[in-house]
Amino acid sequence: MVFRAAVITASDRSYRGEREDESGPLVAQMLKAAGYQVVSCDILPDERHTLADRMKAICDKNEADLIVTTGGTGFSPRDCTPEATMDIAERPVPGIPEAMRAYGLQKTNRAILSRSAAAIRGKTLIINLPGSPRAAKENLECVLDALEHGLQMLTGAPETPE
């Protein structure tokens, strides 16, 4: 089964056109290479309600099985992606960000500063990645292989033989 993925970049500067979004396209490319159908890519400002509303719409309209966000997970006063995610969450998935932080710690002690979250709403899994292209790539690489099994359980899709 091909799972559907939506990518959301949270960045005021990219939203205003002041900086090119590098992380969103990189995440979309990685998902496509892993066999996902990328159904949407959005660049949104660091606005909690805007991010929550878009994620909620994707989930509630069953537009995607997976939402991957990039950006808004740090300490900046405008970083609010984890809060937006948890605002609409029905069930938290703490193991995903725990694994990403543990993996990141092997490369930099700054991984402890990530506030990434993961949660389920309906039949959609939401995962927050950091905004830097390198960190987004490393974090997604860390969890990508395990996602298929989780999405099969979440969506009721038949398991593929190994």
N, CA, C and O atoms as a GROMACS GRO file, in nm:
protein
  648
    1MET      N    1   0.083  -0.119   0.000
    1MET     CA    2   0.000   0.000   0.000
    1MET      C    3   0.087   0.125   0.000
    1MET      O    4   0.191   0.129   0.066
    2VAL      N    5   0.045   0.223  -0.073
    2VAL     CA    6   0.115   0.351  -0.077
    2VAL      C    7   0.048   0.444   0.024
    2VAL      O    8  -0.072   0.471   0.015
    3PHE      N    9   0.125   0.493   0.119
    3PHE     CA   10   0.072   0.586   0.217
    3PHE      C   11   0.084   0.729   0.165
    3PHE      O   12   0.178   0.762   0.092
    4ARG      N   13  -0.011   0.812   0.204
    4ARG     CA   14  -0.015   0.953   0.162
    4ARG      C   15   0.049   1.039   0.270
    4ARG      O   16   0.024   1.020   0.389
    5ALA      N   17   0.132   1.133   0.229
    5ALA     CA   18   0.201   1.220   0.324
    5ALA      C   19   0.181   1.367   0.286
    5ALA      O   20   0.177   1.402   0.168
    6ALA      N   21   0.168   1.450   0.388
    6ALA     CA   22   0.164   1.595   0.372
    6ALA      C   23   0.284   1.654   0.444
    6ALA      O   24   0.321   1.607   0.552
    7VAL      N   25   0.344   1.754   0.385
    7VAL     CA   26   0.460   1.820   0.444
    7VAL      C   27   0.422   1.965   0.473
    7VAL      O   28   0.368   2.034   0.387
    8ILE      N   29   0.451   2.010   0.594
    8ILE     CA   30   0.425   2.148   0.633
    8ILE      C   31   0.553   2.209   0.687
    8ILE      O   32   0.612   2.157   0.782
    9THR      N   33   0.595   2.319   0.628
    9THR     CA   34   0.709   2.395   0.678
    9THR      C   35   0.655   2.511   0.759
    9THR      O   36   0.572   2.588   0.711
   10ALA      N   37   0.702   2.523   0.883
   10ALA     CA   38   0.666   2.636   0.969
   10ALA      C   39   0.783   2.734   0.969
   10ALA      O   40   0.887   2.707   1.031
   11SER      N   41   0.766   2.846   0.901
   11SER     CA   42   0.874   2.944   0.893
   11SER      C   43   0.818   3.079   0.850
   11SER      O   44   0.764   3.092   0.740
   12ASP      N   45   0.831   3.178   0.936
   12ASP     CA   46   0.786   3.312   0.900
   12ASP      C   47   0.860   3.364   0.778
   12ASP      O   48   0.799   3.418   0.686
   13ARG      N   49   0.992   3.347   0.777
   13ARG     CA   50   1.073   3.402   0.667
   13ARG      C   51   1.044   3.332   0.534
   13ARG      O   52   1.035   3.398   0.431
   14SER      N   53   1.031   3.201   0.536
   14SER     CA   54   0.999   3.130   0.411
   14SER      C   55   0.857   3.165   0.364
   14SER      O   56   0.833   3.179   0.244
   15TYR      N   57   0.765   3.179   0.457
   15TYR     CA   58   0.627   3.215   0.424
   15TYR      C   59   0.622   3.352   0.355
   15TYR      O   60   0.546   3.372   0.261
   16ARG      N   61   0.705   3.446   0.404
   16ARG     CA   62   0.709   3.580   0.346
   16ARG      C   63   0.796   3.587   0.221
   16ARG      O   64   0.804   3.692   0.158
   17GLY      N   65   0.862   3.477   0.183
   17GLY     CA   66   0.946   3.477   0.065
   17GLY      C   67   1.084   3.535   0.087
   17GLY      O   68   1.154   3.565  -0.010
   18GLU      N   69   1.125   3.552   0.211
   18GLU     CA   70   1.255   3.609   0.243
   18GLU      C   71   1.366   3.505   0.247
   18GLU      O   72   1.484   3.539   0.242
   19ARG      N   73   1.328   3.379   0.257
   19ARG     CA   74   1.426   3.270   0.262
   19ARG      C   75   1.367   3.150   0.192
   19ARG      O   76   1.249   3.118   0.209
   20GLU      N   77   1.449   3.084   0.112
   20GLU     CA   78   1.403   2.963   0.043
   20GLU      C   79   1.382   2.851   0.144
   20GLU      O   80   1.462   2.831   0.235
   21ASP      N   81   1.273   2.778   0.127
   21ASP     CA   82   1.246   2.661   0.210
   21ASP      C   83   1.328   2.545   0.156
   21ASP      O   84   1.301   2.495   0.047
   22GLU      N   85   1.427   2.502   0.231
   22GLU     CA   86   1.508   2.388   0.190
   22GLU      C   87   1.462   2.259   0.257
   22GLU      O   88   1.471   2.152   0.198
   23SER      N   89   1.413   2.269   0.380
   23SER     CA   90   1.376   2.148   0.455
   23SER      C   91   1.251   2.081   0.400
   23SER      O   92   1.249   1.959   0.386
   24GLY      N   93   1.148   2.158   0.370
   24GLY     CA   94   1.024   2.099   0.320
   24GLY      C   95   1.045   2.017   0.193
   24GLY      O   96   1.003   1.901   0.188
   25PRO      N   97   1.110   2.074   0.090
   25PRO     CA   98   1.136   1.995  -0.030
   25PRO      C   99   1.224   1.873  -0.006
   25PRO      O  100   1.204   1.768  -0.068
   26LEU      N  101   1.322   1.885   0.085
   26LEU     CA  102   1.408   1.771   0.119
   26LEU      C  103   1.325   1.660   0.183
   26LEU      O  104   1.340   1.543   0.147
   27VAL      N  105   1.239   1.695   0.278
   27VAL     CA  106   1.153   1.596   0.344
   27VAL      C  107   1.060   1.531   0.242
   27VAL      O  108   1.042   1.409   0.244
   28ALA      N  109   1.001   1.611   0.154
   28ALA     CA  110   0.912   1.556   0.050
   28ALA      C  111   0.987   1.459  -0.040
   28ALA      O  112   0.935   1.353  -0.075
   29GLN      N  113   1.108   1.495  -0.078
   29GLN     CA  114   1.190   1.407  -0.162
   29GLN      C  115   1.222   1.275  -0.092
   29GLN      O  116   1.215   1.169  -0.153
   30MET      N  117   1.255   1.282   0.036
   30MET     CA  118   1.285   1.161   0.112
   30MET      C  119   1.162   1.071   0.123
   30MET      O  120   1.172   0.949   0.109
   31LEU      N  121   1.046   1.132   0.146
   31LEU     CA  122   0.923   1.054   0.156
   31LEU      C  123   0.889   0.988   0.023
   31LEU      O  124   0.851   0.871   0.020
   32LYS      N  125   0.904   1.062  -0.086
   32LYS     CA  126   0.877   1.004  -0.219
   32LYS      C  127   0.972   0.888  -0.246
   32LYS      O  128   0.929   0.784  -0.297
   33ALA      N  129   1.099   0.904  -0.212
   33ALA     CA  130   1.198   0.798  -0.233
   33ALA      C  131   1.164   0.674  -0.151
   33ALA      O  132   1.200   0.562  -0.189
   34ALA      N  133   1.096   0.694  -0.038
   34ALA     CA  134   1.058   0.582   0.048
   34ALA      C  135   0.923   0.521   0.006
   34ALA      O  136   0.874   0.429   0.070
   35GLY      N  137   0.864   0.573  -0.101
   35GLY     CA  138   0.740   0.515  -0.154
   35GLY      C  139   0.612   0.585  -0.114
   35GLY      O  140   0.504   0.536  -0.143
   36TYR      N  141   0.622   0.699  -0.047
   36TYR     CA  142   0.503   0.774  -0.007
   36TYR      C  143   0.453   0.859  -0.124
   36TYR      O  144   0.531   0.903  -0.209
   37GLN      N  145   0.324   0.881  -0.128
   37GLN     CA  146   0.264   0.976  -0.221
   37GLN      C  147   0.252   1.109  -0.146
   37GLN      O  148   0.173   1.119  -0.052
   38VAL      N  149   0.328   1.208  -0.185
   38VAL     CA  150   0.322   1.338  -0.119
   38VAL      C  151   0.206   1.416  -0.180
   38VAL      O  152   0.209   1.455  -0.297
   39VAL      N  153   0.103   1.438  -0.099
   39VAL     CA  154  -0.021   1.497  -0.149
   39VAL      C  155  -0.027   1.648  -0.132
   39VAL      O  156  -0.107   1.714  -0.198
   40SER      N  157   0.056   1.704  -0.045
   40SER     CA  158   0.060   1.849  -0.030
   40SER      C  159   0.188   1.892   0.039
   40SER      O  160   0.245   1.820   0.120
   41CYS      N  161   0.230   2.013   0.004
   41CYS     CA  162   0.345   2.077   0.068
   41CYS      C  163   0.306   2.222   0.095
   41CYS      O  164   0.278   2.297   0.002
   42ASP      N  165   0.303   2.260   0.221
   42ASP     CA  166   0.263   2.395   0.260
   42ASP      C  167   0.378   2.465   0.331
   42ASP      O  168   0.456   2.402   0.402
   43ILE      N  169   0.387   2.595   0.311
   43ILE     CA  170   0.475   2.680   0.390
   43ILE      C  171   0.383   2.775   0.465
   43ILE      O  172   0.309   2.852   0.404
   44LEU      N  173   0.388   2.768   0.597
   44LEU     CA  174   0.300   2.848   0.681
   44LEU      C  175   0.381   2.932   0.779
   44LEU      O  176   0.494   2.895   0.812
   45PRO      N  177   0.325   3.042   0.826
   45PRO     CA  178   0.396   3.122   0.927
   45PRO      C  179   0.397   3.050   1.061
   45PRO      O  180   0.319   2.957   1.083
   46ASP      N  181   0.484   3.094   1.148
   46ASP     CA  182   0.491   3.038   1.284
   46ASP      C  183   0.375   3.093   1.367
   46ASP      O  184   0.394   3.172   1.459
   47GLU      N  185   0.257   3.050   1.332
   47GLU     CA  186   0.134   3.091   1.401
   47GLU      C  187   0.065   2.965   1.450
   47GLU      O  188   0.023   2.882   1.370
   48ARG      N  189   0.053   2.952   1.579
   48ARG     CA  190   0.000   2.830   1.640
   48ARG      C  191  -0.134   2.788   1.581
   48ARG      O  192  -0.153   2.672   1.544
   49HIS      N  193  -0.228   2.882   1.572
   49HIS     CA  194  -0.362   2.846   1.524
   49HIS      C  195  -0.362   2.814   1.375
   49HIS      O  196  -0.438   2.727   1.331
   50THR      N  197  -0.280   2.883   1.297
   50THR     CA  198  -0.271   2.854   1.154
   50THR      C  199  -0.217   2.713   1.132
   50THR      O  200  -0.270   2.638   1.051
   51LEU      N  201  -0.112   2.679   1.203
   51LEU     CA  202  -0.054   2.545   1.190
   51LEU      C  203  -0.153   2.438   1.238
   51LEU      O  204  -0.173   2.338   1.170
   52ALA      N  205  -0.214   2.461   1.353
   52ALA     CA  206  -0.310   2.364   1.407
   52ALA      C  207  -0.428   2.346   1.312
   52ALA      O  208  -0.473   2.234   1.289
   53ASP      N  209  -0.479   2.456   1.259
   53ASP     CA  210  -0.595   2.448   1.169
   53ASP      C  211  -0.562   2.368   1.043
   53ASP      O  212  -0.644   2.289   0.997
   54ARG      N  213  -0.442   2.389   0.987
   54ARG     CA  214  -0.405   2.316   0.865
   54ARG      C  215  -0.388   2.167   0.895
   54ARG      O  216  -0.435   2.082   0.820
   55MET      N  217  -0.319   2.135   1.004
   55MET     CA  218  -0.301   1.993   1.040
   55MET      C  219  -0.436   1.928   1.069
   55MET      O  220  -0.461   1.815   1.026
   56LYS      N  221  -0.522   1.997   1.140
   56LYS     CA  222  -0.654   1.944   1.173
   56LYS      C  223  -0.735   1.917   1.045
   56LYS      O  224  -0.800   1.813   1.034
   57ALA      N  225  -0.730   2.010   0.950
   57ALA     CA  226  -0.803   1.992   0.824
   57ALA      C  227  -0.753   1.869   0.748
   57ALA      O  228  -0.832   1.791   0.696
   58ILE      N  229  -0.622   1.852   0.741
   58ILE     CA  230  -0.566   1.736   0.671
   58ILE      C  231  -0.612   1.608   0.738
   58ILE      O  232  -0.653   1.513   0.671
   59CYS      N  233  -0.607   1.604   0.871
   59CYS     CA  234  -0.649   1.485   0.945
   59CYS      C  235  -0.798   1.458   0.930
   59CYS      O  236  -0.839   1.347   0.896
   60ASP      N  237  -0.878   1.559   0.955
   60ASP     CA  238  -1.023   1.540   0.960
   60ASP      C  239  -1.083   1.513   0.822
   60ASP      O  240  -1.189   1.450   0.812
   61LYS      N  241  -1.016   1.560   0.717
   61LYS     CA  242  -1.063   1.532   0.580
   61LYS      C  243  -0.999   1.406   0.523
   61LYS      O  244  -1.020   1.372   0.407
   62ASN      N  245  -0.918   1.338   0.606
   62ASN     CA  246  -0.848   1.216   0.565
   62ASN      C  247  -0.768   1.237   0.436
   62ASN      O  248  -0.770   1.154   0.346
   63GLU      N  249  -0.697   1.350   0.430
   63GLU     CA  250  -0.617   1.382   0.312
   63GLU      C  251  -0.482   1.311   0.312
   63GLU      O  252  -0.423   1.289   0.206
   64ALA      N  253  -0.432   1.273   0.431
   64ALA     CA  254  -0.301   1.210   0.440
   64ALA      C  255  -0.298   1.115   0.559
   64ALA      O  256  -0.369   1.133   0.657
   65ASP      N  257  -0.215   1.014   0.547
   65ASP     CA  258  -0.193   0.919   0.656
   65ASP      C  259  -0.083   0.968   0.750
   65ASP      O  260  -0.076   0.928   0.866
   66LEU      N  261   0.003   1.056   0.696
   66LEU     CA  262   0.119   1.107   0.769
   66LEU      C  263   0.134   1.255   0.740
   66LEU      O  264   0.129   1.297   0.624
   67ILE      N  265   0.152   1.333   0.844
   67ILE     CA  266   0.191   1.473   0.829
   67ILE      C  267   0.329   1.487   0.890
   67ILE      O  268   0.352   1.448   1.004
   68VAL      N  269   0.422   1.543   0.813
   68VAL     CA  270   0.556   1.571   0.863
   68VAL      C  271   0.574   1.722   0.859
   68VAL      O  272   0.567   1.784   0.752
   69THR      N  273   0.599   1.781   0.975
   69THR     CA  274   0.627   1.923   0.980
   69THR      C  275   0.776   1.944   0.993
   69THR      O  276   0.848   1.857   1.043
   70THR      N  277   0.822   2.058   0.949
   70THR     CA  278   0.961   2.096   0.967
   70THR      C  279   0.965   2.240   1.012
   70THR      O  280   0.902   2.327   0.952
   71GLY      N  281   1.041   2.267   1.117
   71GLY     CA  282   1.052   2.402   1.170
   71GLY      C  283   0.963   2.424   1.291
   71GLY      O  284   0.866   2.352   1.314
   72GLY      N  285   0.998   2.526   1.366
   72GLY     CA  286   0.918   2.566   1.480
   72GLY      C  287   0.931   2.481   1.604
   72GLY      O  288   0.843   2.483   1.689
   73THR      N  289   1.042   2.405   1.616
   73THR     CA  290   1.058   2.315   1.730
   73THR      C  291   1.165   2.361   1.829
   73THR      O  292   1.197   2.289   1.923
   74GLY      N  293   1.219   2.479   1.806
   74GLY     CA  294   1.327   2.527   1.892
   74GLY      C  295   1.278   2.615   2.005
   74GLY      O  296   1.164   2.604   2.050
   75PHE      N  297   1.368   2.702   2.051
   75PHE     CA  298   1.342   2.786   2.168
   75PHE      C  299   1.299   2.928   2.132
   75PHE      O  300   1.266   3.007   2.220
   76SER      N  301   1.298   2.962   2.004
   76SER     CA  302   1.258   3.096   1.965
   76SER      C  303   1.117   3.126   2.016
   76SER      O  304   1.034   3.036   2.020
   77PRO      N  305   1.090   3.249   2.056
   77PRO     CA  306   0.956   3.281   2.106
   77PRO      C  307   0.843   3.247   2.008
   77PRO      O  308   0.731   3.222   2.050
   78ARG      N  309   0.871   3.246   1.878
   78ARG     CA  310   0.768   3.217   1.778
   78ARG      C  311   0.759   3.069   1.744
   78ARG      O  312   0.668   3.029   1.672
   79ASP      N  313   0.852   2.986   1.792
   79ASP     CA  314   0.848   2.842   1.766
   79ASP      C  315   0.730   2.781   1.840
   79ASP      O  316   0.727   2.780   1.964
   80CYS      N  317   0.633   2.729   1.765
   80CYS     CA  318   0.510   2.680   1.829
   80CYS      C  319   0.456   2.552   1.764
   80CYS      O  320   0.342   2.514   1.791
   81THR      N  321   0.534   2.487   1.679
   81THR     CA  322   0.482   2.370   1.610
   81THR      C  323   0.442   2.257   1.705
   81THR      O  324   0.336   2.198   1.686
   82PRO      N  325   0.522   2.224   1.808
   82PRO     CA  326   0.478   2.117   1.899
   82PRO      C  327   0.347   2.152   1.971
   82PRO      O  328   0.262   2.065   1.992
   83GLU      N  329   0.332   2.278   2.009
   83GLU     CA  330   0.209   2.319   2.076
   83GLU      C  331   0.090   2.308   1.980
   83GLU      O  332  -0.017   2.262   2.020
   84ALA      N  333   0.108   2.350   1.856
   84ALA     CA  334   0.001   2.338   1.756
   84ALA      C  335  -0.035   2.192   1.734
   84ALA      O  336  -0.153   2.158   1.720
   85THR      N  337   0.065   2.106   1.731
   85THR     CA  338   0.041   1.963   1.713
   85THR      C  339  -0.038   1.907   1.830
   85THR      O  340  -0.136   1.836   1.811
   86MET      N  341   0.005   1.939   1.950
   86MET     CA  342  -0.062   1.884   2.068
   86MET      C  343  -0.202   1.945   2.089
   86MET      O  344  -0.287   1.884   2.153
   87ASP      N  345  -0.224   2.066   2.035
   87ASP     CA  346  -0.357   2.126   2.043
   87ASP      C  347  -0.462   2.039   1.973
   87ASP      O  348  -0.578   2.035   2.015
   88ILE      N  349  -0.422   1.970   1.867
   88ILE     CA  350  -0.518   1.890   1.790
   88ILE      C  351  -0.501   1.741   1.812
   88ILE      O  352  -0.577   1.661   1.757
   89ALA      N  353  -0.403   1.702   1.891
   89ALA     CA  354  -0.372   1.560   1.913
   89ALA      C  355  -0.484   1.489   1.987
   89ALA      O  356  -0.547   1.544   2.077
   90GLU      N  357  -0.506   1.366   1.946
   90GLU     CA  358  -0.595   1.277   2.020
   90GLU      C  359  -0.514   1.179   2.104
   90GLU      O  360  -0.556   1.140   2.213
   91ARG      N  361  -0.397   1.139   2.052
   91ARG     CA  362  -0.310   1.047   2.125
   91ARG      C  363  -0.164   1.085   2.099
   91ARG      O  364  -0.123   1.094   1.984
   92PRO      N  365  -0.086   1.108   2.205
   92PRO     CA  366   0.056   1.138   2.184
   92PRO      C  367   0.133   1.012   2.146
   92PRO      O  368   0.093   0.900   2.179
   93VAL      N  369   0.244   1.032   2.076
   93VAL     CA  370   0.334   0.922   2.037
   93VAL      C  371   0.475   0.964   2.080
   93VAL      O  372   0.555   1.005   1.997
   94PRO      N  373   0.506   0.952   2.210
   94PRO     CA  374   0.632   1.005   2.261
   94PRO      C  375   0.757   0.932   2.212
   94PRO      O  376   0.865   0.989   2.212
   95GLY      N  377   0.743   0.808   2.172
   95GLY     CA  378   0.861   0.731   2.130
   95GLY      C  379   0.930   0.787   2.008
   95GLY      O  380   1.052   0.775   1.995
   96ILE      N  381   0.855   0.849   1.918
   96ILE     CA  382   0.916   0.902   1.795
   96ILE      C  383   1.010   1.018   1.826
   96ILE      O  384   1.126   1.012   1.787
   97PRO      N  385   0.966   1.124   1.895
   97PRO     CA  386   1.062   1.230   1.924
   97PRO      C  387   1.173   1.187   2.021
   97PRO      O  388   1.284   1.239   2.014
   98GLU      N  389   1.143   1.093   2.110
   98GLU     CA  390   1.248   1.041   2.198
   98GLU      C  391   1.357   0.975   2.114
   98GLU      O  392   1.476   0.997   2.138
   99ALA      N  393   1.318   0.895   2.017
   99ALA     CA  394   1.416   0.826   1.931
   99ALA      C  395   1.495   0.927   1.848
   99ALA      O  396   1.616   0.913   1.832
  100MET      N  397   1.427   1.029   1.796
  100MET     CA  398   1.496   1.129   1.715
  100MET      C  399   1.599   1.205   1.798
  100MET      O  400   1.709   1.231   1.752
  101ARG      N  401   1.562   1.241   1.921
  101ARG     CA  402   1.658   1.312   2.006
  101ARG      C  403   1.776   1.223   2.044
  101ARG      O  404   1.890   1.268   2.043
  102ALA      N  405   1.750   1.098   2.076
  102ALA     CA  406   1.859   1.004   2.110
  102ALA      C  407   1.953   0.986   1.991
  102ALA      O  408   2.075   0.983   2.008
  103TYR      N  409   1.897   0.973   1.873
  103TYR     CA  410   1.977   0.959   1.751
  103TYR      C  411   2.060   1.086   1.727
  103TYR      O  412   2.178   1.080   1.696
  104GLY      N  413   1.995   1.200   1.744
  104GLY     CA  414   2.064   1.327   1.724
  104GLY      C  415   2.177   1.350   1.822
  104GLY      O  416   2.277   1.414   1.789
  105LEU      N  417   2.161   1.299   1.945
  105LEU     CA  418   2.265   1.316   2.046
  105LEU      C  419   2.396   1.248   2.006
  105LEU      O  420   2.503   1.286   2.055
  106GLN      N  421   2.388   1.150   1.919
  106GLN     CA  422   2.510   1.085   1.871
  106GLN      C  423   2.591   1.180   1.782
  106GLN      O  424   2.710   1.158   1.758
  107LYS      N  425   2.525   1.285   1.732
  107LYS     CA  426   2.590   1.378   1.640
  107LYS      C  427   2.619   1.514   1.704
  107LYS      O  428   2.721   1.577   1.674
  108THR      N  429   2.528   1.560   1.791
  108THR     CA  430   2.546   1.690   1.856
  108THR      C  431   2.469   1.694   1.988
  108THR      O  432   2.359   1.641   1.999
  109ASN      N  433   2.529   1.759   2.087
  109ASN     CA  434   2.459   1.772   2.215
  109ASN      C  435   2.342   1.870   2.205
  109ASN      O  436   2.261   1.877   2.297
  110ARG      N  437   2.332   1.945   2.097
  110ARG     CA  438   2.220   2.036   2.077
  110ARG      C  439   2.089   1.964   2.050
  110ARG      O  440   1.983   2.026   2.052
  111ALA      N  441   2.095   1.835   2.026
  111ALA     CA  442   1.971   1.758   2.003
  111ALA      C  443   1.878   1.764   2.123
  111ALA      O  444   1.757   1.750   2.109
  112ILE      N  445   1.934   1.785   2.241
  112ILE     CA  446   1.849   1.794   2.360
  112ILE      C  447   1.761   1.918   2.359
  112ILE      O  448   1.666   1.928   2.437
  113LEU      N  449   1.791   2.012   2.272
  113LEU     CA  450   1.715   2.136   2.265
  113LEU      C  451   1.592   2.125   2.175
  113LEU      O  452   1.512   2.218   2.168
  114SER      N  453   1.576   2.014   2.107
  114SER     CA  454   1.460   1.996   2.020
  114SER      C  455   1.335   1.972   2.104
  114SER      O  456   1.336   1.893   2.198
  115ARG      N  457   1.228   2.041   2.068
  115ARG     CA  458   1.100   2.023   2.136
  115ARG      C  459   1.002   1.945   2.048
  115ARG      O  460   0.881   1.952   2.070
  116SER      N  461   1.052   1.872   1.951
  116SER     CA  462   0.966   1.797   1.859
  116SER      C  463   0.865   1.711   1.933
  116SER      O  464   0.892   1.661   2.042
  117ALA      N  465   0.750   1.697   1.871
  117ALA     CA  466   0.642   1.613   1.925
  117ALA      C  467   0.592   1.522   1.814
  117ALA      O  468   0.622   1.543   1.696
  118ALA      N  469   0.517   1.422   1.852
  118ALA     CA  470   0.448   1.336   1.755
  118ALA      C  471   0.315   1.296   1.817
  118ALA      O  472   0.305   1.277   1.938
  119ALA      N  473   0.214   1.283   1.733
  119ALA     CA  474   0.081   1.253   1.784
  119ALA      C  475  -0.005   1.194   1.674
  119ALA      O  476   0.029   1.198   1.555
  120ILE      N  477  -0.117   1.138   1.715
  120ILE     CA  478  -0.215   1.082   1.623
  120ILE      C  479  -0.344   1.162   1.637
  120ILE      O  480  -0.386   1.196   1.748
  121ARG      N  481  -0.404   1.192   1.524
  121ARG     CA  482  -0.540   1.247   1.520
  121ARG      C  483  -0.615   1.165   1.416
  121ARG      O  484  -0.576   1.162   1.299
  122GLY      N  485  -0.721   1.100   1.458
  122GLY     CA  486  -0.795   1.014   1.366
  122GLY      C  487  -0.705   0.902   1.318
  122GLY      O  488  -0.650   0.827   1.399
  123LYS      N  489  -0.690   0.893   1.187
  123LYS     CA  490  -0.602   0.792   1.128
  123LYS      C  491  -0.480   0.855   1.064
  123LYS      O  492  -0.425   0.803   0.967
  124THR      N  493  -0.436   0.968   1.121
  124THR     CA  494  -0.319   1.039   1.070
  124THR      C  495  -0.215   1.053   1.180
  124THR      O  496  -0.247   1.093   1.292
  125LEU      N  497  -0.091   1.021   1.146
  125LEU     CA  498   0.023   1.039   1.234
  125LEU      C  499   0.090   1.172   1.200
  125LEU      O  500   0.112   1.202   1.082
  126ILE      N  501   0.121   1.251   1.301
  126ILE     CA  502   0.187   1.379   1.283
  126ILE      C  503   0.323   1.372   1.352
  126ILE      O  504   0.334   1.332   1.467
  127ILE      N  505   0.427   1.412   1.279
  127ILE     CA  506   0.563   1.412   1.332
  127ILE      C  507   0.626   1.548   1.307
  127ILE      O  508   0.624   1.598   1.195
  128ASN      N  509   0.682   1.609   1.412
  128ASN     CA  510   0.753   1.736   1.400
  128ASN      C  511   0.903   1.711   1.384
  128ASN      O  512   0.964   1.639   1.462
  129LEU      N  513   0.961   1.773   1.281
  129LEU     CA  514   1.105   1.769   1.259
  129LEU      C  515   1.163   1.908   1.280
  129LEU      O  516   1.091   2.007   1.267
  130PRO      N  517   1.292   1.918   1.312
  130PRO     CA  518   1.356   2.048   1.321
  130PRO      C  519   1.356   2.118   1.185
  130PRO      O  520   1.326   2.057   1.082
  131GLY      N  521   1.389   2.247   1.186
  131GLY     CA  522   1.384   2.326   1.064
  131GLY      C  523   1.510   2.322   0.979
  131GLY      O  524   1.502   2.347   0.859
  132SER      N  525   1.625   2.291   1.037
  132SER     CA  526   1.746   2.289   0.955
  132SER      C  527   1.742   2.167   0.863
  132SER      O  528   1.700   2.059   0.905
  133PRO      N  529   1.785   2.183   0.738
  133PRO     CA  530   1.781   2.070   0.646
  133PRO      C  531   1.856   1.947   0.698
  133PRO      O  532   1.806   1.834   0.688
  134ARG      N  533   1.975   1.968   0.754
  134ARG     CA  534   2.052   1.855   0.805
  134ARG      C  535   1.980   1.783   0.918
  134ARG      O  536   1.970   1.660   0.919
  135ALA      N  537   1.928   1.859   1.013
  135ALA     CA  538   1.858   1.799   1.127
  135ALA      C  539   1.728   1.733   1.083
  135ALA      O  540   1.694   1.625   1.132
  136ALA      N  541   1.656   1.795   0.991
  136ALA     CA  542   1.532   1.735   0.941
  136ALA      C  543   1.563   1.601   0.874
  136ALA      O  544   1.492   1.503   0.897
  137LYS      N  545   1.667   1.598   0.792
  137LYS     CA  546   1.707   1.476   0.722
  137LYS      C  547   1.745   1.366   0.820
  137LYS      O  548   1.699   1.253   0.809
  138GLU      N  549   1.830   1.399   0.917
  138GLU     CA  550   1.875   1.300   1.014
  138GLU      C  551   1.760   1.247   1.099
  138GLU      O  552   1.752   1.127   1.124
  139ASN      N  553   1.672   1.335   1.142
  139ASN     CA  554   1.559   1.292   1.225
  139ASN      C  555   1.464   1.203   1.147
  139ASN      O  556   1.417   1.103   1.200
  140LEU      N  557   1.435   1.238   1.022
  140LEU     CA  558   1.346   1.155   0.942
  140LEU      C  559   1.410   1.020   0.911
  140LEU      O  560   1.344   0.917   0.915
  141GLU      N  561   1.539   1.021   0.881
  141GLU     CA  562   1.610   0.894   0.857
  141GLU      C  563   1.598   0.801   0.978
  141GLU      O  564   1.585   0.680   0.962
  142CYS      N  565   1.602   0.857   1.095
  142CYS     CA  566   1.597   0.780   1.218
  142CYS      C  567   1.467   0.701   1.232
  142CYS      O  568   1.470   0.588   1.282
  143VAL      N  569   1.356   0.756   1.190
  143VAL     CA  570   1.226   0.694   1.214
  143VAL      C  571   1.158   0.637   1.090
  143VAL      O  572   1.058   0.565   1.102
  144LEU      N  573   1.209   0.668   0.974
  144LEU     CA  574   1.139   0.636   0.849
  144LEU      C  575   1.108   0.487   0.833
  144LEU      O  576   0.998   0.451   0.792
  145ASP      N  577   1.202   0.401   0.866
  145ASP     CA  578   1.180   0.257   0.849
  145ASP      C  579   1.068   0.203   0.937
  145ASP      O  580   0.994   0.114   0.896
  146ALA      N  581   1.054   0.257   1.057
  146ALA     CA  582   0.952   0.208   1.149
  146ALA      C  583   0.812   0.260   1.116
  146ALA      O  584   0.712   0.203   1.160
  147LEU      N  585   0.804   0.368   1.041
  147LEU     CA  586   0.675   0.431   1.016
  147LEU      C  587   0.578   0.342   0.940
  147LEU      O  588   0.458   0.345   0.967
  148GLU      N  589   0.627   0.262   0.847
  148GLU     CA  590   0.536   0.179   0.768
  148GLU      C  591   0.452   0.088   0.858
  148GLU      O  592   0.331   0.078   0.840
  149HIS      N  593   0.516   0.024   0.953
  149HIS     CA  594   0.442  -0.065   1.043
  149HIS      C  595   0.339   0.014   1.125
  149HIS      O  596   0.225  -0.029   1.140
  150GLY      N  597   0.381   0.128   1.178
  150GLY     CA  598   0.289   0.210   1.256
  150GLY      C  599   0.171   0.258   1.174
  150GLY      O  600   0.057   0.257   1.222
  151LEU      N  601   0.196   0.299   1.051
  151LEU     CA  602   0.088   0.346   0.966
  151LEU      C  603  -0.004   0.232   0.924
  151LEU      O  604  -0.125   0.252   0.908
  152GLN      N  605   0.050   0.114   0.906
  152GLN     CA  606  -0.035  -0.003   0.876
  152GLN      C  607  -0.132  -0.028   0.990
  152GLN      O  608  -0.250  -0.053   0.968
  153MET      N  609  -0.081  -0.023   1.113
  153MET     CA  610  -0.167  -0.044   1.230
  153MET      C  611  -0.270   0.068   1.242
  153MET      O  612  -0.387   0.043   1.271
  154LEU      N  613  -0.227   0.191   1.221
  154LEU     CA  614  -0.314   0.307   1.238
  154LEU      C  615  -0.426   0.310   1.134
  154LEU      O  616  -0.541   0.339   1.167
  155THR      N  617  -0.392   0.279   1.010
  155THR     CA  618  -0.491   0.290   0.902
  155THR      C  619  -0.566   0.161   0.874
  155THR      O  620  -0.665   0.161   0.801
  156GLY      N  621  -0.519   0.050   0.932
  156GLY     CA  622  -0.581  -0.078   0.904
  156GLY      C  623  -0.537  -0.138   0.771
  156GLY      O  624  -0.601  -0.230   0.721
  157ALA      N  625  -0.429  -0.087   0.715
  157ALA     CA  626  -0.379  -0.138   0.588
  157ALA      C  627  -0.317  -0.276   0.608
  157ALA      O  628  -0.261  -0.305   0.714
  158PRO      N  629  -0.326  -0.362   0.507
  158PRO     CA  630  -0.263  -0.494   0.520
  158PRO      C  631  -0.112  -0.480   0.526
  158PRO      O  632  -0.053  -0.393   0.461
  159GLU      N  633  -0.050  -0.567   0.605
  159GLU     CA  634   0.096  -0.565   0.615
  159GLU      C  635   0.155  -0.623   0.488
  159GLU      O  636   0.102  -0.717   0.429
  160THR      N  637   0.268  -0.563   0.448
  160THR     CA  638   0.338  -0.613   0.330
  160THR      C  639   0.439  -0.719   0.375
  160THR      O  640   0.503  -0.703   0.479
  161PRO      N  641   0.453  -0.825   0.299
  161PRO     CA  642   0.551  -0.928   0.337
  161PRO      C  643   0.692  -0.873   0.331
  161PRO      O  644   0.724  -0.791   0.245
  162GLU      N  645   0.776  -0.919   0.422
  162GLU     CA  646   0.916  -0.871   0.424
  162GLU      C  647   0.999  -0.946   0.326
  162GLU      O  648   1.119  -0.919   0.314
   0.00000   0.00000   0.00000
